[in-house]
Amino acid sequence: MNQPNPEFDSLNPALKLNRRGFIVTALGAGFAMATQPVMAQTAVKTDTEGLTAGEIKVPTTDGDMAAYRAQPATGSNFPVVLVVSEIFGVHEYIADVCRRLAKLGYLAIAPELFARYGDPRKMSNVQEILSSVIAKVPDAGVIADLDACVAWAGKVGGGDTARLGITGFCWGGRITWLYAAHNPKVKAGVAWYGKIDSPATELSPKHPIDLAAQIKPAVLGLYGGKDQGIPVDDVEAMADALKKAGAKSQVHLYPDAGHAFHADYRPTYRKAEADDGWKRLQAWFKANGL
């Protein structure tokens, strides 16, 4: 069993106060309302040929959590990759990322981590999502749910949890760093434009910059130099902190990219940087045992 980082201990008061039954018990189809209109001409669409893909239920301490799973249809002992969504939850883009990973031979799982607090996919306003859902989600609960996904992958999904990876976008990029600090058994992670620093709160007591010295797995951070929400100074500070700690992790900055440059269904998409980042993800995973 993993020895949990005390920052994310299941006895954390924030976790006890905020764990409750699931409001969202099933995944819907399509893209989140707040991301409409979708740029259909650029959105990548990955088919399910040769895959087992669709919704699963992951047991947690307070019920079954909905998640999207994609993996090769034949074989077993696939390396496992956790896929952590943006603030919009598990919608078509995140499901497609899982299918892309499955085509590469991974068992990819994207859990609906907001399910106890509301359904951001059905909200049309980003500020509503932030205030009514995201602001209520404790880091400790997210970490526990990701642990539950790893357990499911090993016991039910036919995955090889000794080869465990994680990737996440925006909100999920920050969680990628946090989970790597929590679980030293992660082989590799790729954090796409995840927030590095922010004021501490009861539900989010630590941020990636605070945990740089504790991140033992190899995490690659991919950032945009024109990101309005993540200053380049923060990216550089994270790179310096990782180097000082002697970590295997690195950051890569795309000078001309803004936020969400991998989101191929949104106007923020930058194909050159997105394609390069995806190539870097594949190489990073392979170089670090996935």
N, C-alpha and C positions, 0 to 999 in steps of 0.2 A: 504493500500500500504506500501511496505517496505520503510524505510528511508535509502537512499543509503549512504554508507560510502563515504566521499568526495574524498578519494583516487581514487574512481572508478566512479565519477560523469560523467554523459553522456556529460557534457560540458567540460570535460577534453580536453585540446588542442590536446593531442596525439590521442584521439578518433576521434576528428573532422578531423584531418589530414589523418587518415588512414581508415576510413569507406568508402567503395565504393561498386560497384556492385559485384555480385558473379561470380567468374570464374568457380567454380565447382558447378553445379546445380543438380547433381545426384550422388548417391553412386554406386560404382562398387562392384563386387563380388570377393571373395578370399582374399588372404593376400597381404600386401604391398610388392612391388618389393624389397625394401631395406632389407627386412627380409628373403629373400630367401637364401638357400633352407629351407623350413619349416620342422620341425621335426614331420612328420606326425604320427610317432608311439606314440608320447606323446600328441599331440595337442588335447585338449578336444573338443568334438563335441556335442552340445546340440540341440536336435530336437525342432520342433515347435508344437508338439502335445499338444493340450490344450491351445495353445497360439494364440494371434493375434500379428504378428511380421512382420516387413518390414520397408521400407522407408516411411518417412512422410516429409511434408514441414512445417517448423515453420516460421510464419511471423515475420520479424524484421523491423526496421525502414527503411531499404534500400533494401528490397526484401525478398524472401522466402529462408530460409536456409534448406539444406538437413540434415536429421537426421535419425538415426535408432531407432525404437521403438519396445519394446516387453512388453506384459502384458498378464494376464490371459484372455482367450477368453470369459469367462462369469463373470458376476459380475460388480461392479463399486466401486468408491471411494477407489481405491487402493493407498497405500502410494507411493510416487513418489521418484525415485532415479535418479539423474543426473549422467551419466557416462562420464568421461572426458578422452580422448585418450592420448596415447603417441604421440611422434612427427610424427608417421606414419599415423595419421588420423583414420577415422572410417573404419577399415578393418575387416576381419572375426573374429579376436580375440576379438575385442571390441564388435562386434555384438553378439558373443557367450556369453560374460559376461552379456550383456543385457538379453539374453534368460535364463541364469542361475538365474538371479535376478527375472525374470518373473515367473519362476517355483516356486520361493519362495513366490509369491503373490504380487510382486511389479510391478509398471509401470516404466520401465526403459527407459531412453532417452539418446542417445549418439549423440550430434550434431557435424556436420563437421565444427569445429571452424576455420579451416584454409582456408575455401572456397573462401575468397576474395583475397587470396594471391598466390594460387597455389594448386596443388594436390600432396601431398607427397606420396600418395599410388603408383603413377606412376614413382617415382624417385628411381633409383637404388643405389644412393650414399647418405650416411647419411650426409656428409658434405654439399652436395648440398641442402638437405632438410633444414639443419640448417641455411645456408646463404641465400637461395632464398625464403624461406617460414617463418620459425620460427622467424627469426630475424626481420620480418616485422609485427608481430602480437602484437598489444597493449593489455596489460592486461585489460584496460578499455573496449575495444571492446568485449573481451571474457566474461567479467562479464555481459555486456549488453545482449549478446546472450544467456547466461545461464538464465538470468531473462526472456527472451522471451520463453525459453523452459518451465519454470515454468508456465508462463501464458498459453501456449498451453495446458499443462497437465491439468490445472484446467478448461479451457473453452471448450476444444475439446476432450481431451483424457480420461475424466472420472476419473481423479486422485484426490486424496485428498491432496491438497498442504499444508494443515495444518500439514501433516506428510511428511516432505520433507527431503530427504537425498542426499548425494553426495559421489561419490567415483571416484578416478582417479589414473592413473598409470604414473610414471616418470614425464614428462611435466605436465600431468594431476594431478599428486599428488601434485605438487606445487599449481596448480590452485584450488585444493580442499581446501587447507588452506586459500587461498585468498578469495574464495567465501564464506567460513564460516565467515571470518572477515567482509565481505560485507553484508551478509544477516543473521541477527539474528534469522530469522524464520526457518533456517535449524535446524532440530532436531539432526542429527548426520552425521558425515562424516568419511570416511576411506581413508587416503592418503597413497598410496603405493609408497615408495621410491621417494617422491617429493623433489626437491632441496629446501634447507632451507635458504641458504644465497648465495648472489652473488652481484657483483657491481651493483649499481643502474644505470638505463638508463632512457631516456625519456619515452620509452614504458613500461618499468618495473621498476617503481620508488620505489616499496616496495617489500620485500620478507617476507616469513612466520616469520622469526625471528624478523622482525621489527613490525609485527602485532600481536605478541603473546598475548599481553594484551587486544587486541580488539576482540579476537576470543571467542565469547560467546557460540556458539554451541559446542557440544561434538565431537571432532575430534580425531580419533585414527591414529597415524602415524606408519607405518610398514616399517622398514629399515633393511638393511643388513650391518653387521659389516665389510664385505670385499668389499663394494661398492667403486669402484675407483673414482666415481664422487661426492660422498657425504661423507665427512669425519665424523668419529664417533664423533669428537669434536663438529661438527655442531649439530648432533643428541642430544648429551648431553646438549649442550647450549639451544636447543629448549625445552628439557624436563625441564631444570632449569627455563627458562623464563615462561613457562606455570605454573609451580608450584608456582613461585613467584607471578604470576598474580591471583592465586587462580582459575585457569581455570578448566573446566571439562575435558579438552583434555589431552591425554596421548601419549607417544611414546613407541613402543616396538621394541627392537633390536634383530635380529637373528644373532648371532655372526659369524656363518660360511657361511652366504649367501652373495652373491654379488648383483649387480644391476639386476633389472628385473627378480627376482626369481619367480614371479607369471606367467610370460609369457611362457605358456606351449608349445608354438610353436617354441621356440628359445633355443639355447644351454645353455642359462643362467638359465633355469628353474630348480628349486629345489622342487621336489614334496612334501617333508615333510613340508618345510616352507610354500609353496603355500597352501597346504591343511590346515595347522594350521591357516594361515592368513585368509583364507576364513571362517573357523569356528569362528574366532575372529570377522570378519566383521558381520556375522549373529548375534552373541551374542551382539555385540556393538549396532547394529541397534535396536534389540529388547529391550535392556536395556534402550535405550534412546528414546523410543516412536515411533519406526517405525515397 
